[in-house]
Amino acid sequence: MIDRKTAVSVLGTGSMGYALAEALLAAGHSTTVWNRSPQRAAPLVAAGAHQQLAVADAIAASPLIITCLTTFQATHDSLTAAETELSGRTLVTLNSGTPADARDFARWASGRGARFLGGAIKNVPSAVGKPDTLLYFGGEQAVFDEHRETLRALGGDLVHLGAEPDLAALYESAVGATLLPALLGFFEGAAVLSARGLAARTMVPYSIKWLQMIESLLPIMADEIDNRDFTRLGSSIALFHTAIGDDERLGAESGVDMSWHAPMHELLRRAVAEGLGEQSITALIQLLAPDRRRIRIHEA
């Protein structure tokens, strides 16, 4: 029986790149790996991967190249010495960066004859390869369709966002905006409990319920924003504004540094001063992006 699985080269074998290469090997793909520090790929070689010490040789080994380096600049720097090998190959990036970075890199890759997909993986390394792990991509539909089954080895929930090559970086930035504030909120809560001698783990079940409640409200909030109707949610800006004093008193009582709240409090005060207090908390988007002409509402 002829093995028709696409050969893949993975550039970058840090924790995520290692997991990507491991998943491709498990799915039966001939997998070539390259890393700046060659010793990091040793366990993958033991598992059946082919290692190349020169990035040009790693690119030449496969028609599909998946890069998992830190940023678009790091990816560009690593590929520059081997750019002549990119012609006719598909280049998939799974790294951090802004939409502008993605557009610039896509132009550079296309100028070297490569077909480009900008991607993002929305989970931790241990989830790579699982059926519910989400990856989304921007770039030509035909390129995505051609490599869909190979990419499915990395996660079962694949989404093609559209033809624009920066869409994955755009959604990565938009969705990722919730991460640090949510984590800081959890850390603050843990610090408040710690001040009373209570363990952070005791609040985990309640934090999960709280996040599930927020999850249930996201469609309502998105609908309010898309339709500019800030009346349905039931939680007003004034309600959050009233709680500013509680935040300050809790910080004083517990000794926990609440200074990271300051810009959020200032945003609430501005909204009330501008007469938005009785509108849903979603109306804050009018301060974050006040020029409606700059907000293009469309379905991805």
C-alpha positions in Angstrom: 0.0 0.0 0.0 1.4 3.4 -1.0 1.7 5.9 1.9 0.1 9.1 0.6 0.6 11.1 3.8 2.3 14.5 3.2 5.8 14.9 4.5 6.1 17.8 6.9 9.0 19.8 8.3 8.6 21.4 11.7 10.8 24.4 12.4 11.2 25.1 16.1 10.9 22.3 18.7 10.2 24.2 21.9 7.3 22.9 24.0 4.6 23.6 21.3 6.7 22.7 18.3 7.8 19.5 20.0 4.1 18.6 20.5 3.3 19.4 16.9 6.1 17.2 15.6 5.0 14.4 18.0 1.4 14.6 16.8 2.5 14.4 13.1 4.7 11.4 13.8 1.8 9.7 15.6 -0.4 10.3 12.6 2.1 8.6 10.3 3.6 11.6 8.6 7.3 11.6 7.6 8.4 14.4 9.9 11.6 16.4 9.6 12.6 18.7 12.5 14.9 21.7 12.9 15.8 23.7 16.0 18.4 26.3 16.8 19.5 24.1 19.7 19.8 20.6 17.9 19.8 18.7 21.2 16.2 19.6 21.9 15.1 17.5 19.0 16.8 14.3 20.2 13.7 12.6 21.7 11.8 13.3 18.5 14.6 11.7 16.5 14.4 8.7 18.8 10.7 8.5 18.0 11.3 8.5 14.3 11.7 12.1 13.2 14.4 13.1 10.7 16.6 15.9 12.0 18.3 18.5 9.8 21.0 20.8 11.3 20.6 23.4 8.5 17.2 25.1 8.1 17.6 25.0 4.3 17.9 21.2 4.4 14.8 21.0 6.7 12.8 23.1 4.2 14.0 21.1 1.2 12.9 17.8 2.9 9.1 18.5 2.7 6.4 20.2 0.7 4.7 21.5 3.8 6.6 23.6 6.3 5.2 24.4 9.8 7.0 27.0 11.8 6.6 27.3 15.5 9.0 30.0 16.6 8.3 32.9 18.9 7.4 35.7 16.5 7.1 36.5 12.8 10.4 38.3 13.1 12.1 35.3 14.6 10.6 33.2 11.8 11.8 35.6 9.2 15.3 35.7 10.7 15.5 31.9 10.7 14.3 31.5 7.1 16.2 34.3 5.5 19.3 32.2 4.9 17.1 29.5 3.3 14.6 31.6 1.4 15.5 30.2 -2.0 14.2 26.8 -0.8 10.7 28.2 -0.1 9.6 28.4 -3.7 6.7 26.0 -4.4 6.2 25.0 -0.8 3.4 25.7 1.6 4.5 27.6 4.7 2.3 27.5 7.8 3.1 29.8 10.7 2.0 29.1 14.3 3.5 31.9 16.3 2.6 35.1 18.1 2.4 38.5 16.4 0.2 41.4 15.3 -2.0 41.4 12.2 0.5 43.9 10.6 3.3 41.4 11.3 1.4 38.6 9.6 0.6 40.7 6.5 4.3 41.7 6.2 5.4 38.2 6.6 2.9 36.9 4.1 4.1 39.3 1.5 7.7 38.3 2.2 6.8 34.6 1.9 4.8 35.1 -1.3 7.7 37.0 -2.8 9.8 33.9 -2.3 7.3 31.7 -4.1 5.7 30.1 -1.0 2.0 29.6 -0.5 1.2 30.9 3.0 -1.2 30.1 5.8 -1.1 32.1 9.0 -2.4 30.0 11.9 -2.9 29.9 15.6 -3.4 27.0 18.0 -5.8 27.8 20.8 -4.6 25.4 23.5 -1.6 24.2 25.5 1.0 21.8 24.1 -0.5 18.8 26.0 -3.7 19.3 24.0 -2.1 19.1 20.6 -3.7 16.3 18.5 -6.9 16.1 20.5 -10.3 16.1 18.7 -11.5 19.3 20.4 -8.3 21.3 20.1 -8.9 24.5 18.0 -6.7 25.8 15.3 -7.7 28.6 12.9 -6.1 29.9 9.8 -6.1 32.8 7.3 -5.0 32.4 3.7 -6.1 30.9 0.5 -9.0 28.5 0.8 -7.4 26.1 -1.8 -4.2 25.9 0.3 -6.1 25.2 3.5 -8.2 22.6 1.7 -5.2 20.8 0.3 -3.6 20.4 3.7 -6.6 20.2 5.9 -6.2 16.5 6.7 -2.5 16.9 7.6 -3.3 19.8 9.8 -6.1 17.8 11.5 -3.3 15.7 13.1 -2.6 18.8 15.2 -6.2 19.3 16.4 -9.6 18.2 15.3 -11.3 21.6 15.4 -10.0 23.3 12.3 -11.4 26.7 11.1 -10.6 28.6 7.9 -11.3 32.2 8.8 -10.9 33.6 5.3 -8.5 34.5 2.5 -6.8 37.4 4.3 -3.5 36.1 5.6 -3.6 38.1 8.9 -6.9 36.8 10.2 -5.5 34.3 12.6 -3.2 36.9 14.1 -6.2 39.3 14.3 -8.4 36.8 16.1 -5.5 35.7 18.2 -5.1 39.3 19.4 -8.8 39.8 19.9 -9.5 36.6 21.7 -6.3 36.7 23.7 -7.2 40.1 25.1 -9.2 38.4 27.7 -6.4 36.2 29.0 -4.2 38.5 31.2 -7.1 40.4 32.8 -8.8 37.0 33.6 -5.6 35.6 35.1 -4.9 38.8 37.1 -8.5 38.6 38.5 -7.8 35.0 39.6 -4.4 35.9 41.1 -6.0 38.8 42.9 -8.7 36.6 44.3 -6.1 34.1 45.4 -4.2 36.9 47.2 -7.3 38.0 49.0 -8.0 34.5 50.2 -4.3 34.1 51.1 -4.6 37.2 53.3 -7.1 35.2 55.3 -5.0 32.0 55.4 -7.2 30.3 52.8 -5.8 28.2 49.8 -6.4 29.4 46.3 -7.6 25.9 45.4 -10.7 26.5 47.6 -12.1 29.0 45.1 -11.5 27.0 41.9 -15.0 25.4 41.8 -16.6 28.8 42.2 -14.3 30.5 39.7 -15.2 27.8 37.1 -18.9 28.5 37.7 -18.3 32.3 37.3 -16.4 31.8 34.0 -19.3 29.6 32.8 -21.7 32.3 33.6 -19.6 34.8 31.6 -19.5 32.2 28.8 -23.3 32.2 28.7 -23.4 36.0 28.4 -20.9 36.4 25.6 -23.5 35.9 22.7 -25.7 38.6 24.3 -22.8 41.0 24.7 -21.6 40.4 21.1 -25.2 41.0 19.8 -25.4 44.3 21.7 -22.1 45.4 20.3 -22.9 44.3 16.7 -26.3 46.0 16.8 -25.3 49.0 19.0 -28.2 48.2 21.3 -26.8 48.4 24.8 -30.0 47.6 26.7 -30.4 43.8 27.0 -27.6 42.6 29.3 -29.1 44.0 32.6 -25.7 44.9 34.1 -25.2 48.6 33.7 -22.1 50.7 33.6 -23.4 52.5 36.8 -23.5 49.2 38.6 -19.8 48.6 38.0 -19.1 52.2 38.7 -20.7 51.9 42.1 -18.4 49.0 42.9 -15.2 51.0 42.6 -15.4 51.9 46.2 -15.8 48.3 47.2 -12.6 47.4 45.3 -10.7 50.1 47.0 -11.9 49.1 50.5 -11.2 45.4 49.8 -7.6 46.3 48.8 -7.1 48.3 52.0 -8.6 45.6 54.2 -6.7 42.7 52.6 -3.4 44.5 51.9 -3.6 43.3 48.3 -2.3 45.6 45.6 -5.3 46.6 43.5 -3.5 49.2 41.4 -4.1 47.3 38.2 -7.8 48.3 38.5 -7.0 52.0 38.0 -7.4 52.1 34.2 -10.6 50.1 34.4 -11.9 52.5 37.0 -11.0 55.5 34.9 -12.8 54.0 32.0 -16.0 53.6 34.1 -15.7 57.2 35.4 -15.4 58.5 31.8 -18.4 56.5 30.7 -20.6 57.9 33.6 -19.3 61.4 32.9 -20.4 61.0 29.3 -23.9 59.9 30.3 -23.6 56.2 29.6 -24.2 55.0 33.1 -27.6 53.4 32.5 -26.4 51.5 29.4 -25.1 48.0 29.5 -21.5 47.5 30.4 -21.0 46.6 26.7 -21.4 50.3 25.9 -17.8 50.8 27.1 -16.8 49.8 23.5 -17.9 53.3 22.5 -14.9 54.6 24.5 -12.5 51.9 23.3 -13.4 52.5 19.7 -15.5 55.7 19.6 -15.4 56.2 15.8 -18.1 53.8 14.5 -16.7 54.2 11.0 -13.6 52.4 12.2 -15.6 49.3 13.3 -16.5 47.1 10.4 -19.1 44.6 11.5 -19.2 41.5 9.4 -19.3 37.7 9.8 -16.0 36.0 9.6 
